[in-house]
Amino acid sequence: MRAASRSRSRVWLGPLAFAAVFAIAFAVSWLIPPDQSPDEHSHLARAYMISQGHWLLDSPPGHNSGGMADSGFTSFLEAHWGIAMDAKVRLSDELQGRIAALRWGQPEKFYIIPGTGYYVPLIYAPHALGLWLGQALNLGIAHSYQLVRSLCLLSCLGLLAWAFRLLRPPVIASALLLLPMTLFQMLSPTLDGVTTCLAVLALSIFCRRLLGKEDLPGAYVWILAVSVALLASSRAQLLPLLGFSFYLAWSRRSKRDFVAGLAALLVSAGWTAYALTHTVDLRMRRAQSTGELLRHYAAHPDAFFKIVFDSLADHDLGTGYARSFIGVLGWLDTLLPEWSYQALWIGLGLCAAASLLAARPPAVFARATLAVAALAGAGLVFLAMLVTWTIHPATVVNGVQGRYFIVPAIILAYAIGAAVTPRGPRWPGWLVLCATAGVSFYAFIVALVARYH
């Protein structure tokens, strides 16, 4: 009887823990006003268009790409720009009243969102579903926004729970997921949270199939392929993940993995080619097109590496990368407490050491493959911003933010620490993780309250 009672307790423990984490995270998300994550308004406008069945953007002659959006919804987004642009601004009672009164069904207008044209529409599924439900249930726009936020958060936590059930993550990977920057993006209805958590799922499937004693069901071949196809079609720095299925095909002599990997590659390449040729982005006026710059740096790789080296060596840029990796919140204007940056870097170093000590030694080539994918992803961050957001000829790369390196860092974390059965006791890793998480949460809450309240 006691054994049966303990078994029933374990069955309920997971769902209860999930519900508790979701409730706490959603409560914390109310500290963040709408439209406070970079380009959040553009992502939500794209999601609205998808919810209306318009999966692709329009490009009127001589104009940036965009689409038709409910003017009440765009008014809701624009009403929060004052907070984003000026740290001294707070929402007045009058403005909050007008925002709460906004309803769906206003005349549509053309809304310019060229930066979202490169992302495959399916990655916006939780955002579009939330907006569609908000309209179907006749909710106000403000309540529809909170519905979108809750569905995005639920998607993130669901993907992480799935990934952690497949493979216990390295301590350093968990620490990266608990950084203030990662938390801020997970609590904001943009793409970063969903793509980060989807990448963790892909990594868990890949490592589990390589290192696990028992193979996963055959469906996971296609789950991995779909995941990496979505990621590669939404984040240029995650293109190396397309190699996962091909590596498994080689290591396991699996034709099914090869076919799945080939399908993912073709889908990603097809979407990327379409997006590059059909998206019109006139925000950065340049004499050369993206394709021309790609050909230039392909012919002169030494010039590319020199620009990257000079960017990393630049003191101001390097400091910006390091800080925005840990957390520069809002529209890159909300710093954490000064002491927390060094403390969190030390915490990450200790978590990395604990992960390395606990990891199993086999599968050296697989770990090297992950490390190469991580480094290639970091390089693609610089290449993407160099050919899209930097005037040519360039001496440094413009537009790079530290948060772009979080997923490559998680890939590297799995390279050094992925294991099904760890060596030695777990408590040192848990100890440094809990300490790092405590510092992260404290700095995160302090920064939000100081900035927005």
C-alpha positions in Angstrom: 0.0 0.0 0.0 2.8 2.4 0.9 4.6 1.6 -2.4 1.3 2.3 -4.3 0.8 5.6 -2.4 4.4 6.7 -3.2 3.9 5.8 -6.9 0.7 7.9 -7.0 2.5 10.8 -5.4 5.3 10.7 -8.0 2.7 10.7 -10.8 1.2 13.9 -9.5 4.5 15.5 -8.5 5.5 16.4 -12.1 2.3 18.2 -13.1 2.1 20.0 -9.8 5.7 21.2 -10.1 5.0 22.3 -13.7 1.8 24.2 -12.7 3.7 25.9 -9.8 6.6 27.0 -12.1 4.1 28.3 -14.7 2.1 30.2 -12.0 5.2 31.9 -10.6 6.7 32.7 -14.0 3.4 34.2 -15.3 3.1 36.3 -12.1 6.6 37.6 -12.6 5.8 38.4 -16.2 3.3 41.0 -15.1 6.3 43.1 -14.0 7.1 43.6 -17.7 4.7 45.9 -19.6 3.8 45.0 -23.2 6.2 45.7 -26.0 9.3 46.0 -23.9 11.4 43.3 -25.7 13.3 44.4 -28.9 11.0 44.2 -31.9 8.2 42.7 -29.9 5.6 44.8 -31.7 6.8 43.5 -35.1 6.6 39.9 -34.0 3.1 40.3 -32.6 2.0 42.1 -35.8 3.3 39.2 -37.8 1.5 36.7 -35.5 -1.7 38.7 -36.0 -1.4 38.5 -39.8 -0.8 34.7 -39.5 -3.8 34.4 -37.3 -5.9 35.9 -40.1 -4.6 33.5 -42.6 -1.9 35.8 -44.2 1.2 33.6 -43.8 3.4 35.7 -46.1 4.2 39.4 -46.1 3.4 41.8 -48.9 6.0 44.0 -50.5 4.4 47.1 -52.2 6.7 48.7 -54.8 9.2 51.0 -53.1 8.1 50.0 -49.6 9.2 47.7 -46.8 7.5 44.3 -46.4 4.5 44.2 -44.2 0.8 43.4 -44.0 -2.6 44.5 -42.9 -3.2 44.7 -39.2 -6.1 45.8 -37.0 -5.6 49.4 -36.1 -6.8 48.8 -32.6 -4.1 46.2 -32.1 -1.4 48.5 -33.5 -2.6 51.3 -31.2 -2.2 48.9 -28.3 1.4 48.2 -29.3 2.3 51.8 -30.0 0.7 53.0 -26.7 3.6 51.2 -24.9 6.4 52.7 -26.9 6.8 55.7 -24.6 7.9 53.3 -21.8 10.3 51.5 -24.1 11.9 54.7 -25.4 12.2 56.7 -22.1 13.1 55.1 -18.8 11.4 57.9 -16.9 7.9 57.3 -18.5 5.3 55.3 -16.7 1.7 54.5 -17.8 -0.7 57.1 -16.5 -4.1 56.0 -15.2 -5.7 57.8 -18.2 -3.6 55.9 -20.7 -4.2 52.6 -19.0 -7.9 53.2 -19.2 -7.7 53.9 -22.9 -5.6 50.8 -23.4 -8.0 48.6 -21.5 -10.9 49.9 -23.7 -9.3 48.9 -27.0 -11.3 46.2 -28.8 -10.8 44.1 -31.9 -12.6 44.9 -35.2 -11.1 48.3 -36.0 -10.2 49.2 -39.6 -7.0 47.5 -40.8 -4.0 49.4 -42.0 -0.7 48.5 -43.6 1.9 47.8 -41.0 5.6 47.6 -41.9 7.5 44.7 -40.3 10.3 43.7 -42.8 12.5 42.1 -40.1 10.0 39.3 -39.5 9.9 38.3 -43.1 12.8 36.0 -42.7 11.1 33.7 -40.1 9.1 30.7 -41.1 5.4 31.3 -40.2 5.0 28.1 -38.2 7.4 29.3 -35.5 4.7 31.9 -34.6 2.1 29.1 -33.8 1.6 29.9 -30.0 1.5 33.7 -30.7 -1.0 33.4 -33.6 -3.2 30.9 -31.6 -3.4 33.3 -28.7 -4.4 36.2 -30.9 -7.0 34.1 -32.8 -8.5 32.9 -29.5 -8.6 36.4 -28.1 -10.7 37.5 -31.0 -12.8 34.4 -31.1 -13.6 34.8 -27.4 -14.3 38.5 -27.8 -11.6 39.5 -25.3 -10.2 42.9 -25.2 -6.9 43.5 -26.8 -5.1 43.8 -23.5 -6.5 40.5 -22.3 -5.6 38.9 -25.7 -2.0 40.1 -25.2 -1.9 38.3 -21.8 -3.3 35.2 -23.4 -0.6 35.3 -26.0 2.1 35.8 -23.3 0.7 32.8 -21.3 0.6 30.5 -24.3 4.2 31.4 -25.3 5.3 30.8 -21.7 3.4 27.5 -21.6 5.1 26.5 -24.9 8.5 27.3 -23.5 7.9 25.3 -20.3 6.3 22.4 -22.1 9.3 22.1 -24.5 11.7 22.3 -21.6 9.8 19.7 -19.6 9.8 17.4 -22.6 13.5 17.9 -23.2 14.4 17.3 -19.5 12.3 14.2 -19.4 14.3 12.8 -22.3 17.7 13.7 -20.9 18.8 15.4 -17.7 20.5 18.6 -18.9 24.0 19.6 -17.9 24.2 22.0 -14.9 25.7 24.7 -17.2 22.8 24.4 -19.6 20.3 24.9 -16.8 22.3 27.9 -15.6 22.2 29.5 -19.1 18.4 29.0 -19.1 18.1 30.8 -15.8 20.1 33.9 -16.8 18.2 37.2 -16.6 18.4 37.7 -20.4 17.0 34.2 -21.1 14.2 34.7 -18.5 13.3 38.1 -19.9 12.9 36.6 -23.4 10.9 33.6 -22.1 8.5 36.0 -20.4 8.1 38.2 -23.4 6.0 37.0 -26.4 8.7 37.2 -29.0 10.6 34.4 -30.7 13.6 34.0 -28.5 11.9 32.1 -25.7 10.3 29.5 -28.1 13.3 29.0 -30.3 15.7 28.6 -27.3 13.5 26.0 -25.7 12.9 24.2 -29.0 16.7 24.1 -29.4 17.0 22.5 -26.0 14.5 19.8 -27.1 16.5 19.1 -30.3 19.7 18.8 -28.3 18.1 16.4 -25.8 16.9 14.2 -28.6 20.2 14.2 -30.4 22.3 13.5 -27.2 19.8 10.9 -25.9 19.9 9.0 -29.2 23.7 9.1 -29.1 24.4 8.4 -25.5 21.2 6.6 -24.2 21.2 2.9 -23.5 17.7 2.6 -24.9 16.7 4.0 -28.3 13.7 6.4 -28.6 10.6 5.6 -30.7 11.0 6.0 -34.4 8.9 9.2 -34.4 11.7 11.1 -32.7 13.7 10.9 -36.0 11.1 13.2 -37.5 10.5 15.3 -34.3 14.2 16.1 -34.4 14.1 16.9 -38.2 11.0 19.2 -37.8 12.6 21.0 -34.8 15.9 21.8 -36.5 14.1 22.8 -39.7 12.0 25.3 -37.8 15.1 26.6 -36.0 17.2 26.9 -39.1 14.4 28.7 -40.8 14.0 31.2 -38.0 17.5 31.8 -36.6 20.5 32.0 -39.0 22.9 31.1 -36.2 21.2 27.7 -35.8 21.8 26.5 -39.3 24.5 24.1 -38.0 21.7 22.1 -36.2 20.7 20.8 -39.6 23.7 18.5 -39.3 22.3 16.6 -36.4 20.2 14.1 -38.5 23.1 13.5 -40.9 25.4 12.8 -38.0 23.0 10.3 -36.6 22.5 8.8 -40.1 26.3 8.3 -40.3 26.9 7.1 -36.7 23.9 4.7 -36.7 23.9 3.7 -40.3 20.3 5.0 -40.5 18.7 5.7 -43.8 15.6 7.1 -42.1 17.8 9.7 -40.3 19.3 10.6 -43.6 16.0 11.1 -45.3 14.7 13.2 -42.4 17.8 15.3 -42.4 17.6 15.8 -46.2 13.9 16.9 -45.9 14.8 19.4 -43.1 17.7 20.7 -45.2 15.5 21.2 -48.3 12.7 22.8 -46.4 15.1 25.2 -44.6 17.0 26.1 -47.8 13.7 26.6 -49.7 12.3 28.9 -47.1 15.5 30.8 -46.7 15.8 31.3 -50.5 12.2 32.5 -50.6 12.6 34.9 -47.7 15.8 36.5 -49.0 14.4 37.1 -52.4 10.9 38.3 -51.4 11.5 40.3 -48.2 12.1 44.0 -48.8 13.9 45.7 -46.0 14.9 49.3 -46.7 15.7 50.3 -43.1 19.4 49.9 -43.7 20.3 51.7 -47.0 23.4 50.0 -48.6 24.9 50.0 -52.0 25.3 46.2 -51.9 22.6 43.5 -51.5 22.8 40.7 -48.9 23.6 38.2 -51.6 26.5 40.4 -53.0 28.0 40.7 -49.5 27.7 37.0 -48.9 29.6 36.4 -52.1 32.2 39.0 -51.2 33.0 37.4 -47.8 32.9 33.9 -49.3 35.7 35.0 -51.7 37.6 36.9 -48.9 37.1 34.9 -45.7 40.3 36.5 -44.2 38.4 39.9 -44.3 35.5 38.4 -42.4 37.7 36.9 -39.7 39.6 40.1 -39.3 36.3 42.1 -38.8 35.1 39.6 -36.3 38.4 39.7 -34.4 38.4 43.5 -34.4 34.8 43.5 -33.1 35.7 41.1 -30.2 38.8 43.1 -29.5 36.9 46.4 -29.3 36.5 47.2 -25.6 33.1 48.8 -25.8 31.7 46.2 -28.1 33.2 43.3 -26.1 31.8 44.7 -22.9 28.4 45.1 -24.6 28.5 41.5 -25.7 29.3 40.2 -22.2 26.7 42.3 -20.5 23.9 41.7 -22.9 24.6 37.9 -22.8 23.9 38.0 -19.0 21.2 40.5 -19.3 20.5 44.0 -20.6 16.8 44.1 -20.5 14.1 46.1 -22.2 15.1 47.7 -25.5 18.8 47.4 -24.4 18.5 50.1 -21.8 17.9 48.3 -18.5 21.0 47.2 -16.7 21.2 44.7 -13.9 22.9 45.7 -10.6 26.5 46.3 -11.5 27.9 43.6 -9.1 25.6 40.9 -10.6 27.4 40.7 -14.0 30.7 39.5 -12.5 28.9 37.3 -10.0 26.9 35.5 -12.7 30.0 35.0 -14.9 31.7 33.4 -12.0 28.6 31.3 -11.4 28.6 30.2 -15.1 32.3 29.2 -14.8 31.6 27.1 -11.7 28.6 25.4 -13.4 30.7 24.6 -16.4 33.3 23.0 -14.2 30.7 21.0 -12.4 29.2 19.8 -15.7 32.6 18.8 -17.1 33.5 16.8 -13.9 30.1 15.0 -14.0 30.1 14.1 -17.7 30.9 10.7 -19.1 34.1 10.5 -21.2 32.8 8.5 -24.3 31.4 9.9 -27.5 34.3 12.3 -28.0 33.6 12.8 -31.7 29.9 13.6 -31.0 30.9 16.2 -28.4 33.4 17.7 -30.9 30.6 17.9 -33.4 28.4 19.8 -30.9 31.3 22.1 -30.1 31.9 22.8 -33.8 28.2 23.5 -34.2 28.3 26.0 -31.3 31.3 27.8 -32.7 29.8 27.9 -36.2 26.6 29.3 -34.7 28.5 32.1 -33.0 30.3 32.8 -36.3 27.0 33.0 -38.1 25.8 35.6 -35.7 28.5 37.9 -36.9 28.1 37.0 -40.5 24.3 37.6 -40.5 24.7 41.0 -38.9 27.6 41.9 -41.2 25.7 41.2 -44.4 22.3 42.7 -43.3 23.0 45.4 -40.7 26.5 46.8 -41.3 27.5 49.3 -43.9 30.2 48.0 -46.3 33.2 48.3 -46.2 33.2 47.5 -42.5 35.8 47.5 -39.7 33.5 46.0 -37.0 30.1 44.3 -37.1 27.1 46.4 -36.0 23.9 45.2 -34.4 25.3 42.1 -32.5 23.7 41.5 -29.1 24.9 39.1 -26.5 21.6 37.3 -26.4 22.2 36.0 -29.9 24.9 33.7 -28.4 22.8 32.1 -25.8 21.7 29.1 -27.9 25.2 28.5 -29.3 26.3 28.6 -25.6 23.7 26.0 -24.7 24.9 23.8 -27.6 28.4 24.1 -26.2 27.0 23.2 -22.7 25.7 20.0 -24.0 29.0 19.3 -25.7 30.9 19.5 -22.4 28.3 18.1 -20.0 25.7 15.9 -21.7 25.4 12.6 -19.9 22.7 10.0 -19.2 24.5 8.7 -16.0 26.8 11.2 -14.3 30.0 10.3 -12.6 30.4 11.2 -8.9 27.9 13.0 -6.6 25.4 15.5 -8.0 25.3 17.9 -5.1 28.3 20.1 -6.1 26.6 20.9 -9.4 23.2 21.5 -7.7 24.8 23.7 -5.1 26.5 26.1 -7.6 23.4 26.0 -9.8 21.1 27.1 -6.9 23.6 29.9 -6.0 23.8 31.1 -9.6 20.0 30.9 -9.9 19.5 32.9 -6.7 21.8 35.7 -7.9 20.0 35.7 -11.3 16.5 35.9 -9.9 17.4 38.6 -7.4 19.1 40.8 -10.1 16.3 40.2 -12.5 13.5 41.3 -10.2 15.5 44.3 -8.9 16.1 45.5 -12.5 12.5 45.1 -13.5 11.1 46.9 -10.5 13.5 49.7 -10.8 12.9 50.1 -14.6 9.1 49.8 -14.8 7.6 50.4 -11.4 
